[in-house]
């Protein structure tokens, strides 16, 4: 991150030596505390905001039950006001960057390219979330003045403002304003009735004003269908997706039929288990759910494999498993020893970085790509954690970047494209584990270090035990 100097307190706040400078004394002398804070924020900028955040975070929790609940509401207002101001700043930043690029003749067809990604980085969110925040910010700050003002005077929360923006952003400008007026004049109770009522009211008015959106929504539902499978915890995977209503109804009918058949035949499984097993069989063709042919990438230390050490091994994308379980996987299942095909990778002692790879598989292609994907596990853009879809040159090949392990990383498609934004620079950083530095178009810097892999746990435990042996008095003192 770009460094800033320490904020200087405005002269208004500097008391004469010997005078009481407390807020009570300043108020008695006619000083407006709100104006004083506003002057401080205007003078010191972002540094003052960080000081303010620190002060707010250290606010004492005391008083009566009423006072504590009242403070909760005040903090919600503070949070909403800060979020609304973030939206204003995001729009102002976009306007300034677009104007600069247009005057320079850069990215003329899409001058906003990469701005959402930069917003995502500073918000510590995935790129898609940053782009969505920027889109909603445009609607709230530019197109919905009543909504923006309502957040500012604590009438609604920023979360409710986002619901309004999502509901009207596809409408014509005049219809957006009309729905705003309905919300804040004729139907103010929509905000006190909960999120569902608010969404339903906006959707009802949108259909009345622009009925053609219904057909457009149906087309978007068909085009936006998807299915995701991802890790839920150490032992389970979650299957998630969105499909058009007619697809979902057909799936429900099939699952209900299979559940009914199983229970009618005296199946001891629950309806949910029957549905899950039927889905698995339909997708994979496996009828024996205990013995399925799979391929695993297994990351472990040499000690775990050769000498029986206890450090857990990693299945990238799925999490850690016990050392004993990893050794069993290498031998296959006892019923079918060849049903599990394992690619075995080793990590450097004490570093947690991949150093070598071998395979029990007969044919392995694209070892370099595999190596990078297993090392990085997720998109390497800070805050993203998306699935790796492309292997990217940290320093672009066009700039002389080599196709080596050190200059390659895993990225999702959108983050890989974002680095072509004007002024965006990435470079590798020397270190124990693979690291890279991202410098955005505005000059902000972020670093990304590859995840820790097996090889560090034993060393950290050894250091902890050694420290306790050397400093037993300090340990006993801590316990006391």
Buried (B, 14 or more C-beta within 10 A) or exposed (E): EEEEEEBEBBEBBEEEEEEEEEEEEBEEEEBEEEEBBEBBBEBBEEBBBEBBEEEEEEEEEEEEEEEEEEBEEEEBBBEBBBBBBBBBBBBEBBBEBBEBBEEEEBBEEEBBBBBBBBBBBBBEBBBBBBBBBBBBBBBBBBBBEBBBEBBBEBBBBBEBBBBBBBBBBBBEEEBBBBBBEBBBEEBEEBBEEEEEBBBBBBBEBBEEBBEEBEEEBEEEBEEEEEEEEEEEEEEEEEEEEEBBEEBEEEEEEBBEEBBEEBBEEEBEEEBEEBBBBBBBBEEEEBEEEEBBEEEBBBBBBBBBBEEEBEBBBBBBBBEBBEBEEBBBBBEBBEEEEEEBBBBBBBBBBBBBBBEEBEBBEEEEEEEEBBBBBBBBBBBBBBBBEBBBBBBBBBBBEEEEBEEEBEBBBBBBBBBBBBBEBBBBBBBBEEEEBBBBBBBBBBEEEBEBBBBBBBBBBBBEEEEEEEEEEEEEEEEEEEEE
